[in-house]
Amino acid sequence: MLPTDDLKKISFTRSIRDGDLVIVYERHDVMKAVKVCENSTFQNRFGMFKHSDWIGKPFGSKVLSNKGGFVYLLAPTPELWTLVLSHRTQILYIADISFVIMFLEIVPGCLILESGTGSGSLTTSLARAVAPTGHVYTFDFHEQRAASAREDFEKTGLTSLVTVGVRDVQGQGFPEEFVGLADSVFLDLPQPWLAIPSAERMLKQDGVLCSFSPCIEQVQRSAETLRSKFTDIRTFEVLLRTYEVREGKTESSQVEGGGSVELPPCKKRVRSKEANDTNGDSSTVMVRPCSEARGHTGYLTFARLRCLS
Ligand SMILES: C[S@@+](CC[C@H](N)C(=O)[O-])C[C@H]1O[C@@H](n2cnc3c(N)ncnc32)[C@H](O)[C@@H]1O
């Protein structure tokens, strides 16, 4: 749940309470969302952790297990939620999400229309971006997916910012009650061109639409449809390169003649001078590209509604 302060504003500075959702962080690739429950425990390979020890601690605290192991208790930000949520569909990840929020010009108070909801990965970030006075109306034609998304938004404390509707947006378009009210529209649908005429009617003058599609053929067809009523049509593919940063020892190897050479452990290396000076250890910080970096996710096509006058 996005923690709120006494005035119901999202706040990551307050302490953990009974009933809060926290992200139990072992490593950047080992995290779990856990609801804090005074009498419960959390078990992992480092031992057993009592939830009662977590209550009252600030988000970000390091907490110990019965065996002296530790984890961090992090606030369930949209960035972390995207990494731990249950995947009921393909989802949008942080690189695409950040780009969408920037290019759709989403700020507090905006009214956003989205379809499909999928696993709610993007919706969670949209909700935080429009908080505290805006709203996200998201539609999926799959009833069970919509219901699961609603449950997730309850868990993450977003119900006042998000409404989930069950609707075939490709067939019926967005509900008429939103005509001319949307600051932006986001589509992640298999045939987005079918929903574009409706999206156009929903947008305020100068509003921006974004469509996410994994295949370039979908992009071409959407762009064809966009041409009649939209301007500034642009497509992006966001490719993220992630680097791993870790402490390590410089490896040495003997060479003929008795000397030794240092093997370059990675692309960039920063010596830990203090460590070298004090104990002669060759400790380094190693920075290298992650082997499991994500490649192509999809294409983001943006277009601005053409002004009539
Ligand atoms: C790839 S998922 C969306 C993932 C979402 N962007 C996220 O980040 O979690 C696509 C969703 O579109 C929904 N969908 C497909 N056709 C639809 C239609 N005609 N109307 C509404 N939703 C539809 C599917 O049920 C699916 O949940």
The ligand as an SDF file (V2000), in Angstrom:
LIG
                    3D

 27 29  0  0  0  0  0  0  0  0999 V2000
   -0.5040   -6.6310  -22.4420 C   0  0  0  0  0  0  0  0  0  0  0  0
   -1.8810   -6.4180  -21.4110 S   0  0  0  0  0  0  0  0  0  0  0  0
   -1.6620   -4.7960  -20.7470 C   0  0  0  0  0  0  0  0  0  0  0  0
   -0.5460   -4.7380  -19.7370 C   0  0  0  0  0  0  0  0  0  0  0  0
   -0.4860   -3.4380  -18.9770 C   0  0  0  0  0  0  0  0  0  0  0  0
   -0.0930   -2.3370  -19.8340 N   0  0  0  0  0  0  0  0  0  0  0  0
    0.4870   -3.5400  -17.7960 C   0  0  0  0  0  0  0  0  0  0  0  0
    1.4880   -2.7820  -17.7780 O   0  0  0  0  0  0  0  0  0  0  0  0
    0.2660   -4.3440  -16.8930 O   0  0  0  0  0  0  0  0  0  0  0  0
   -3.1690   -6.1840  -22.5720 C   0  0  0  0  0  0  0  0  0  0  0  0
   -4.5350   -6.2420  -21.9290 C   0  0  0  0  0  0  0  0  0  0  0  0
   -5.4820   -5.7980  -22.8910 O   0  0  0  0  0  0  0  0  0  0  0  0
   -6.6770   -6.4870  -22.6610 C   0  0  0  0  0  0  0  0  0  0  0  0
   -7.4940   -6.3950  -23.8850 N   0  0  0  0  0  0  0  0  0  0  0  0
   -7.3110   -7.0410  -25.0630 C   0  0  0  0  0  0  0  0  0  0  0  0
   -8.2790   -6.6880  -25.9300 N   0  0  0  0  0  0  0  0  0  0  0  0
   -9.0780   -5.8020  -25.2890 C   0  0  0  0  0  0  0  0  0  0  0  0
  -10.2500   -5.0750  -25.6620 C   0  0  0  0  0  0  0  0  0  0  0  0
  -10.8060   -5.2330  -26.8640 N   0  0  0  0  0  0  0  0  0  0  0  0
  -10.7980   -4.2270  -24.7570 N   0  0  0  0  0  0  0  0  0  0  0  0
  -10.2530   -4.0930  -23.5270 C   0  0  0  0  0  0  0  0  0  0  0  0
   -9.1600   -4.7670  -23.1120 N   0  0  0  0  0  0  0  0  0  0  0  0
   -8.5780   -5.6060  -23.9810 C   0  0  0  0  0  0  0  0  0  0  0  0
   -6.2330   -7.9040  -22.3170 C   0  0  0  0  0  0  0  0  0  0  0  0
   -7.2340   -8.5900  -21.5770 O   0  0  0  0  0  0  0  0  0  0  0  0
   -4.9680   -7.6360  -21.5060 C   0  0  0  0  0  0  0  0  0  0  0  0
   -5.2540   -7.6570  -20.1330 O   0  0  0  0  0  0  0  0  0  0  0  0
  1  2  1  0
  2  3  1  0
  2 10  1  0
  3  4  1  0
  4  5  1  0
  5  6  1  0
  5  7  1  0
  7  8  2  0
  7  9  1  0
 10 11  1  0
 11 12  1  0
 11 26  1  0
 12 13  1  0
 13 14  1  0
 13 24  1  0
 14 15  1  0
 14 23  1  0
 15 16  2  0
 16 17  1  0
 17 18  1  0
 17 23  2  0
 18 19  1  0
 18 20  2  0
 20 21  1  0
 21 22  2  0
 22 23  1  0
 24 25  1  0
 24 26  1  0
 26 27  1  0
M  CHG  2   2   1   9  -1
M  END
$$$$
